[in-house]
Amino acid sequence: MPNTEKLEIYIPIEIKPREFISQLLLSGELAKLKMRVYLGSKKAIDNLVESKNNKTGIYLYKGGGSTINKFKKLSQLVSSIAVLDQEISPAFRDYQQIKNRFVKGSLKFVSRLYYVGPEAKKSAREVLDDIDHSKIKSFGWPRIDIWEPALHYIWEEDIKKIKSKYPKPFLFFCSDFGCNTKDLVKERCLWVKNRGAKKSFKDIKWHIEFYEKNYKRYIEFIDYLDKLNSDPEIPNIIIRPHPSEDHSAWERKVCNFKNINLTYEGDVSPWLLASEGLLHRGCTTAIEAAISRKKIAFLTSFSSDHENVSALISTKINDIQSLKIWINKNNSIPIDNPVNLNLLKKHATFSEQRAVSRIAKDILTLTSNKVPPSHLNTKENRKK
């Protein structure tokens, strides 16, 4: 009988459209290194980890946590916890906010922190004082590996389906307002006051103002869409709500706009690649668009942050006339500009080796305990 003992890793997916494909790519690299990979929903992976018959393996988490208990409990079930932060993106304006990602004391249970680029790593080392700085790495992002043109072929079928459903050329808007109802504003304000890492009065005030301002800009943006919808020189627009937004509220606002559609189908990437270009207000998808060699426009009126990377590498749109000029102009690709490329390199690690390869090799060092496969039937595990 062949030896079935291997190193194990457990990778939970919290937001499938954001994480699944890139984590699948990482899983493939780990499998090449002879690791046994369990990839699934957060609930399924957590059930497996809690019911398996050993106390080894690596749990790869997506970010911080609202309580120390999660990390403490996990540390008793696996040999190592690693964090590949999915939310500290290259478009992040204030990396100092990394300090709010972890409840005090939780990092003593973490063996590795993986960040997207040099600036995030630098800030993490400045603000996180309860983890050895040698454990903080910036190998890049598996998501950025997926954005490279060399891997665009994986979306060919999806792009065909999108263009069949929407045969007219369209612009793509990726929303990141976050708060698009008054209830969401209240909910987020309560969360920032009462949950997660302890925050200063200044931090709480900043977050509350941020949520309220984003809601105000969302309402203004709906009025802007009304004008775009009635202008025959503006092509169709497809809007993708942020996962944290109220999608039904979006639907109610745009349902009567003939030339504007709402979608939250599948991954962002094929929608971006199928489009004529991206409209944004400072989101991570602008970084993806640059790396994917798509044209990018920054809507200045709907963002107070004109200095983040996404804004700096984009064509500035100040009014409908400048939008029309951008639509009709054969814009240069932002990443071809050396200034933009050097700026991106500060916020995202680019290497001859893909991020998934570098992360996978490092993960391999976090455990040495090989075990037989954990039974996927958790009830069966408990019987043994």
Summary of the structure (lengths in Angstrom):
residues: 384
radius of gyration: 21.8
end to end distance: 20.6
largest distance: 71.5
contacts: 1209
relative contact order: 0.16
helix: 51%
strand: 14%
